[in-house]
């Protein structure tokens, strides 16, 4: 009867457990389903409007960029025409036209230098003085476009356009000459000082084609002559066509700059929405599947075992190992085995403290290595950034124009000499820039070699004491000073150090890293104190037969009260910096080389001095005596 009752109890317990698991599974499934639906709706409410807004911003950006590009194109023409407008020669010519002025300032070469296709001089009543249109493909005059240009300029409200411009003496706009769209620059003809009653207008035009527009916008664009100020944006399922009106002198569009771009933003939004819905659905299925099993194995059964065992712990107040009844398979027996395993693990964890301490020390060493590698890589980053941002000393297009003009036979001797001198100066500037870049790359290569040495030496340094050898401290200081000049944040630093060799007994790689760290700290202190200063290094022999290297800087210094804490791990004198590992590692490295490191300052703003002491190498006679 008792056995039957015990079996019934076990069945009821399992049923209750399964019921609890089922309830939890149903609850989690309901919460997951609601969360999935809510997440889908939320993403639909957030992603779609935001990506539509981003697409509108993208369209606005394309439109503004196109307008800015067209405006820059026309402004260049206006800048050229303004020089001709405010010019005494033009002022005199409009009153009394001369052939000499036309041959010198109205020639095809002058128009090519100005990068314009057509030019014209008009009197105040818009009667023509002279006009010319040069076809850029053939280099010949095009009378049809010349006549069209003069006709359009006579009809254009030049006075109103110029008056409405910022300069009130010149203006720019676009015009259409038959099937050609041009950027027009118009200026009143006045004296060079801007005075005198205007005697007419000087006009310059430059053709803008679909090819020009595509090059300027970096997209496939075209000049649409049928553009009449209609819809700005026409969209399809995956692309959108943008047509930006090209305004004429009266503000009405004469054409449109149109181009097509993919609807990347909206497509991305739709894809993200579908991926979010699909991902949330898959995630829900995976979570429910995993939870249905993990709840049974890791929650329901362990809860029953924990309840019994914790009851015993509460009653006894002791964490002693419980006896394990191998015949019992219920929750209490499982809890006993789990509790005993936990106690064993605690004992093992206690024994692992020393191992973890060693691992912590190794971790600190690794962090120190990365700190030194970062310091060594700083000049490489600075050199590369300077190289990327460096511009050519001479504009290539200008040099090409000089070479083309030199190749012509009709250039005067004086002009040819000036052009040759300009070309020679351009070559010299290029050679100088190349030499400077070569020197910078040499410094970067030395820094990279130091990084490789730091990384390559860590395995040996991690297992044994660093080997000491005779090193030239002056050479190490000079090398790190060269690298440190490229490590500051824009600081102007003057270095001073001895030229005479000074042998010391040290590990060359460790000593180089220590000196590099101290130079880096000094450069940061100088930058923080105003951006320029000095780093002076002196090397002297002490009375006890050791070598002292003193590194003095004119940086921000520090409070002498902080001196005892300088070499503690994690301490830094700068509130905005975290870490404090460099000096800690430097002090340990100097100790490993049987030397020492100290740091002193007279106070904030008074600079600091770092002193390194090392042994002197044993002389050859002393080595021989020791060997004997």
ZAMARGU-4260 file (C-alpha; in steps of 0.2 Angstrom, whole numbers, plus 5000, padded with zeros to 4 digits):
<rodrens>
0) 5000/5000/5000 | 5014/5012/5004 | 5024/5008/4988 | 5008/5011/4978 | 5006/5028/4987
5) 5024/5032/4983 | 5022/5028/4965 | 5006/5039/4964 | 5015/5053/4972 | 5029/5053/4959
10) 5016/5053/4945 | 5007/5068/4953 | 5024/5077/4955 | 5028/5074/4937 | 5011/5080/4931
15) 5013/5095/4942 | 5030/5098/4934 | 5024/5096/4917 | 5009/5107/4920 | 5021/5121/4926
20) 5032/5118/4911 | 5017/5119/4900 | 5010/5135/4908 | 5028/5143/4907 | 5029/5138/4889
25) 5012/5145/4885 | 5015/5161/4894 | 5032/5163/4885 | 5024/5159/4868 | 5010/5172/4871
30) 5023/5185/4876 | 5034/5181/4862 | 5020/5182/4849 | 5014/5198/4856 | 5031/5205/4857
35) 5034/5200/4839 | 5019/5208/4833 | 5022/5224/4843 | 5040/5224/4836 | 5034/5222/4818
40) 5022/5236/4820 | 5035/5247/4829 | 5048/5244/4816 | 5035/5248/4802 | 5030/5264/4811
45) 5048/5269/4814 | 5058/5262/4799 | 5046/5267/4785 | 5044/5286/4790 | 5062/5288/4795
50) 5068/5280/4778 | 5056/5291/4769 | 5062/5306/4778 | 5080/5300/4774 | 5075/5298/4755
55) 5068/5316/4755 | 5084/5322/4763 | 5094/5313/4750 | 5083/5321/4736 | 5086/5338/4744
60) 5104/5334/4745 | 5105/5330/4726 | 5095/5345/4722 | 5106/5357/4732 | 5122/5349/4726
65) 5116/5351/4708 | 5111/5369/4711 | 5128/5372/4719 | 5137/5364/4705 | 5128/5374/4692
70) 5130/5390/4702 | 5149/5387/4704 | 5150/5384/4685 | 5142/5401/4682 | 5152/5410/4695
75) 5168/5405/4687 | 5162/5413/4671 | 5156/5429/4681 | 5174/5430/4690 | 5182/5430/4673
80) 5170/5443/4665 | 5172/5454/4681 | 5191/5456/4677 | 5187/5462/4660 | 5173/5474/4666
85) 5183/5483/4679 | 5198/5486/4667 | 5204/5503/4660 | 5208/5494/4643 | 5190/5489/4641
90) 5184/5506/4647 | 5195/5514/4633 | 5191/5501/4620 | 5172/5503/4621 | 5174/5521/4618
95) 5187/5519/4604 | 5188/5501/4598 | 5206/5496/4592 | 5212/5481/4583 | 5227/5479/4595
100) 5215/5477/4610 | 5205/5464/4600 | 5221/5454/4595 | 5228/5454/4612 | 5212/5452/4624
105) 5199/5446/4612 | 5209/5432/4603 | 5205/5414/4603 | 5220/5411/4614 | 5213/5423/4627
110) 5196/5415/4626 | 5204/5398/4629 | 5214/5404/4644 | 5198/5411/4651 | 5189/5394/4647
115) 5174/5403/4638 | 5166/5399/4622 | 5159/5416/4617 | 5163/5435/4621 | 5154/5451/4617
120) 5155/5470/4620 | 5139/5479/4620 | 5136/5498/4622 | 5124/5504/4635 | 5110/5504/4622
125) 5115/5485/4619 | 5121/5489/4601 | 5135/5477/4597 | 5154/5483/4597 | 5161/5466/4594
130) 5157/5447/4597 | 5165/5431/4594 | 5161/5412/4597 | 5175/5399/4595 | 5169/5381/4593
135) 5180/5371/4606 | 5180/5356/4595 | 5186/5364/4578 | 5194/5380/4585 | 5185/5390/4572
140) 5172/5403/4574 | 5153/5399/4574 | 5143/5413/4567 | 5126/5405/4570 | 5129/5404/4589
145) 5138/5421/4589 | 5122/5429/4582 | 5111/5419/4594 | 5122/5425/4609 | 5120/5443/4603
150) 5102/5442/4601 | 5099/5434/4618 | 5110/5446/4627 | 5100/5461/4619 | 5084/5454/4625
155) 5091/5449/4643 | 5087/5462/4657 | 5106/5465/4660 | 5103/5480/4671 | 5090/5471/4682
160) 5101/5456/4684 | 5117/5466/4688 | 5108/5477/4700 | 5101/5462/4710 | 5118/5454/4711
165) 5129/5456/4727 | 5143/5465/4718 | 5130/5477/4708 | 5143/5477/4694 | 5142/5459/4688
170) 5131/5445/4688 | 5128/5427/4681 | 5114/5417/4674 | 5110/5404/4661 | 5103/5406/4644
175) 5098/5395/4629 | 5105/5398/4612 | 5095/5387/4600 | 5099/5370/4606 | 5114/5375/4617
180) 5113/5380/4636 | 5127/5392/4642 | 5132/5400/4658 | 5133/5419/4655 | 5143/5431/4665
185) 5139/5449/4662 | 5148/5464/4669 | 5147/5483/4667 | 5162/5491/4659 | 5170/5503/4671
190) 5187/5509/4676 | 5199/5498/4685 | 5195/5506/4702 | 5177/5504/4699 | 5173/5522/4695
195) 5167/5531/4680 | 5151/5530/4671 | 5147/5513/4664 | 5151/5513/4645 | 5142/5496/4641
200) 5143/5478/4645 | 5155/5464/4643 | 5148/5447/4640 | 5156/5430/4642 | 5147/5413/4640
205) 5153/5395/4642 | 5143/5380/4635 | 5137/5367/4648 | 5134/5350/4640 | 5128/5334/4647
210) 5146/5328/4648 | 5151/5343/4658 | 5137/5340/4670 | 5140/5322/4672 | 5158/5325/4676
215) 5154/5339/4689 | 5140/5328/4697 | 5149/5312/4696 | 5133/5304/4690 | 5126/5301/4672
220) 5116/5317/4669 | 5110/5327/4655 | 5104/5344/4650 | 5085/5342/4646 | 5080/5356/4634
225) 5062/5351/4637 | 5063/5355/4655 | 5049/5368/4659 | 5049/5368/4678 | 5038/5353/4680
230) 5039/5339/4693 | 5056/5340/4701 | 5056/5321/4706 | 5049/5307/4697 | 5050/5290/4706
235) 5048/5272/4701 | 5049/5256/4712 | 5068/5256/4712 | 5074/5273/4705 | 5070/5291/4705
240) 5073/5304/4692 | 5078/5321/4698 | 5076/5336/4686 | 5083/5353/4693 | 5078/5368/4683
245) 5091/5379/4676 | 5085/5397/4678 | 5088/5410/4665 | 5090/5429/4668 | 5071/5432/4671
250) 5071/5417/4683 | 5061/5406/4672 | 5069/5389/4667 | 5078/5388/4651 | 5082/5369/4653
255) 5084/5356/4667 | 5098/5346/4674 | 5091/5329/4675 | 5099/5313/4682 | 5093/5296/4689
260) 5098/5288/4705 | 5093/5272/4713 | 5081/5273/4728 | 5094/5265/4739 | 5087/5272/4755
265) 5069/5267/4753 | 5074/5250/4746 | 5085/5248/4762 | 5071/5252/4773 | 5059/5240/4765
270) 5072/5226/4766 | 5076/5230/4784 | 5058/5229/4788 | 5056/5212/4780 | 5072/5206/4788
275) 5066/5212/4805 | 5049/5203/4803 | 5057/5187/4797 | 5071/5188/4810 | 5059/5191/4824
280) 5048/5176/4818 | 5063/5164/4817 | 5070/5171/4833 | 5053/5167/4842 | 5053/5150/4835
285) 5070/5146/4840 | 5067/5154/4858 | 5052/5144/4860 | 5060/5128/4855 | 5075/5130/4866
290) 5065/5136/4881 | 5053/5121/4880 | 5068/5110/4883 | 5079/5121/4894 | 5064/5124/4906
295) 5062/5106/4908 | 5080/5102/4911 | 5087/5117/4919 | 5072/5125/4928 | 5059/5113/4934
300) 5070/5098/4939 | 5083/5109/4948 | 5070/5119/4957 | 5064/5103/4965 | 5081/5097/4970
305) 5087/5114/4976 | 5071/5116/4987 | 5075/5100/4997 | 5094/5103/4998 | 5092/5121/5004
310) 5080/5115/5017 | 5093/5104/5024 | 5106/5118/5023 | 5094/5130/5032 | 5091/5118/5046
315) 5109/5113/5048 | 5117/5129/5045 | 5132/5120/5038 | 5139/5118/5020 | 5146/5101/5023
320) 5145/5088/5010 | 5129/5078/5010 | 5128/5060/5009 | 5123/5053/4992 | 5111/5039/4991
325) 5114/5030/4975 | 5098/5021/4976 | 5087/5037/4975 | 5083/5045/4959 | 5072/5059/4965
330) 5075/5077/4966 | 5083/5077/4984 | 5097/5065/4978 | 5100/5075/4962 | 5101/5091/4973
335) 5114/5082/4985 | 5125/5078/4970 | 5124/5095/4963 | 5127/5103/4980 | 5143/5092/4983
340) 5149/5096/4966 | 5147/5115/4970 | 5158/5112/4986 | 5171/5103/4976 | 5171/5118/4963
345) 5173/5130/4977 | 5188/5121/4983 | 5195/5121/4966 | 5192/5139/4964 | 5202/5143/4979
350) 5216/5133/4972 | 5215/5143/4956 | 5218/5160/4964 | 5237/5159/4962 | 5235/5153/4944
355) 5223/5168/4941 | 5236/5179/4949 | 5249/5174/4937 | 5237/5176/4922 | 5233/5193/4929
360) 5251/5198/4928 | 5253/5191/4911 | 5238/5201/4906 | 5246/5217/4913 | 5261/5213/4903
365) 5251/5211/4887 | 5242/5228/4890 | 5260/5236/4893 | 5265/5229/4876 | 5250/5236/4868
370) 5253/5253/4876 | 5271/5253/4869 | 5265/5247/4852 | 5253/5262/4852 | 5266/5274/4856
375) 5277/5267/4842 | 5263/5268/4829 | 5258/5286/4833 | 5271/5293/4822 | 5266/5281/4808
380) 5248/5288/4809 | 5254/5306/4809 | 5265/5303/4794 | 5252/5294/4784 | 5239/5308/4788
385) 5251/5321/4783 | 5255/5312/4767 | 5237/5310/4763 | 5232/5328/4766 | 5248/5335/4756
390) 5243/5344/4740 | 5254/5344/4725 | 5266/5360/4725 | 5261/5365/4707 | 5244/5362/4699
395) 5246/5349/4685 | 5234/5358/4673 | 5244/5374/4675 | 5260/5365/4671 | 5252/5357/4656
400) 5247/5374/4649 | 5265/5380/4652 | 5272/5365/4642 | 5259/5367/4628 | 5264/5386/4627
405) 5283/5382/4627 | 5280/5370/4612 | 5273/5384/4602 | 5284/5393/4590 | 5276/5410/4591
410) 5280/5413/4610 | 5292/5427/4613 | 5309/5425/4620 | 5305/5434/4636 | 5289/5424/4638
415) 5298/5408/4635 | 5311/5412/4648 | 5298/5415/4661 | 5288/5399/4656 | 5305/5389/4657
420) 5309/5396/4674 | 5291/5392/4680 | 5293/5374/4674 | 5310/5372/4682 | 5304/5379/4699
425) 5289/5367/4698 | 5301/5352/4695 | 5312/5358/4710 | 5297/5360/4721 | 5291/5342/4716
430) 5309/5335/4720 | 5309/5344/4737 | 5292/5337/4741 | 5297/5320/4736 | 5313/5321/4747
435) 5303/5327/4762 | 5291/5312/4759 | 5306/5300/4758 | 5312/5307/4775 | 5295/5305/4783
440) 5293/5287/4776 | 5311/5283/4783 | 5305/5289/4800 | 5289/5279/4798 | 5299/5263/4793
445) 5310/5265/4809 | 5294/5266/4820 | 5287/5251/4812 | 5304/5241/4814 | 5303/5246/4833
450) 5285/5239/4833 | 5290/5223/4826 | 5305/5221/4838 | 5293/5225/4853 | 5281/5211/4847
455) 5294/5199/4842 | 5304/5200/4859 | 5289/5197/4870 | 5289/5178/4871 | 5307/5179/4877
460) 5304/5193/4889 | 5289/5183/4896 | 5299/5168/4902 | 5316/5175/4907 | 5325/5190/4913
465) 5329/5202/4898 | 5347/5200/4892 | 5358/5215/4895 | 5371/5221/4883 | 5382/5236/4879
470) 5371/5249/4870 | 5374/5267/4864 | 5362/5278/4874 | 5364/5292/4862 | 5359/5282/4847
475) 5344/5276/4856 | 5339/5294/4861 | 5342/5301/4844 | 5331/5288/4835 | 5317/5290/4847
480) 5318/5309/4846 | 5316/5308/4827 | 5300/5297/4830 | 5294/5308/4843 | 5294/5324/4832
485) 5280/5315/4822 | 5270/5309/4838 | 5264/5326/4845 | 5247/5333/4843 | 5253/5348/4832
490) 5265/5353/4845 | 5281/5362/4840 | 5295/5353/4850 | 5314/5356/4849 | 5325/5342/4855
495) 5343/5344/4862 | 5354/5329/4866 | 5373/5325/4866 | 5381/5319/4850 | 5395/5309/4859
500) 5392/5291/4861 | 5388/5285/4879 | 5388/5266/4881 | 5377/5259/4895 | 5373/5241/4900
505) 5354/5238/4896 | 5342/5229/4885 | 5342/5239/4869 | 5323/5236/4865 | 5317/5239/4883
510) 5328/5255/4884 | 5321/5261/4868 | 5303/5258/4873 | 5306/5267/4890 | 5314/5282/4881
515) 5300/5282/4869 | 5287/5282/4882 | 5295/5296/4892 | 5297/5307/4875 | 5278/5303/4872
520) 5273/5309/4889 | 5284/5325/4888 | 5277/5329/4871 | 5259/5327/4878 | 5264/5339/4892
525) 5271/5352/4880 | 5255/5351/4870 | 5244/5353/4885 | 5254/5368/4891 | 5253/5378/4875
530) 5259/5368/4860 | 5277/5372/4859 | 5292/5369/4870 | 5309/5360/4872 | 5315/5343/4877
535) 5333/5342/4883 | 5343/5326/4886 | 5359/5326/4896 | 5370/5310/4900 | 5382/5310/4915
540) 5392/5298/4924 | 5388/5297/4943 | 5400/5295/4957 | 5396/5277/4960 | 5400/5272/4942
545) 5383/5272/4934 | 5376/5282/4920 | 5362/5295/4923 | 5351/5300/4908 | 5340/5316/4912
550) 5326/5320/4901 | 5319/5338/4904 | 5304/5346/4896 | 5295/5363/4897 | 5278/5355/4898
555) 5264/5357/4911 | 5273/5348/4925 | 5264/5341/4940 | 5261/5344/4958 | 5276/5337/4968
560) 5263/5329/4980 | 5259/5317/4967 | 5277/5311/4965 | 5275/5295/4977 | 5260/5289/4966
565) 5267/5292/4949 | 5273/5274/4946 | 5257/5266/4953 | 5247/5256/4940 | 5232/5266/4935
570) 5238/5283/4941 | 5239/5298/4929 | 5242/5316/4932 | 5229/5321/4918 | 5211/5320/4923
575) 5206/5317/4905 | 5217/5302/4903 | 5214/5284/4909 | 5226/5270/4911 | 5242/5276/4920
580) 5251/5261/4913 | 5266/5269/4904 | 5276/5275/4919 | 5272/5259/4929 | 5278/5248/4915
585) 5294/5259/4913 | 5298/5258/4931 | 5297/5239/4931 | 5307/5238/4915 | 5321/5249/4922
590) 5321/5238/4938 | 5322/5222/4926 | 5338/5230/4918 | 5346/5233/4936 | 5342/5252/4934
595) 5330/5264/4941 | 5318/5278/4936 | 5313/5294/4945 | 5302/5309/4940 | 5302/5326/4948
600) 5294/5343/4945 | 5294/5360/4953 | 5275/5361/4951 | 5262/5364/4938 | 5268/5374/4923
605) 5286/5372/4928 | 5290/5357/4917 | 5297/5340/4923 | 5313/5330/4923 | 5314/5310/4921
610) 5330/5302/4927 | 5336/5285/4922 | 5351/5277/4930 | 5359/5262/4922 | 5375/5252/4924
615) 5391/5256/4914 | 5397/5242/4903 | 5412/5232/4909 | 5428/5237/4901 | 5437/5224/4890
620) 5452/5223/4903 | 5440/5220/4917 | 5431/5206/4907 | 5448/5198/4904 | 5452/5199/4923
625) 5435/5192/4928 | 5438/5178/4915 | 5455/5174/4922
</rodrens>
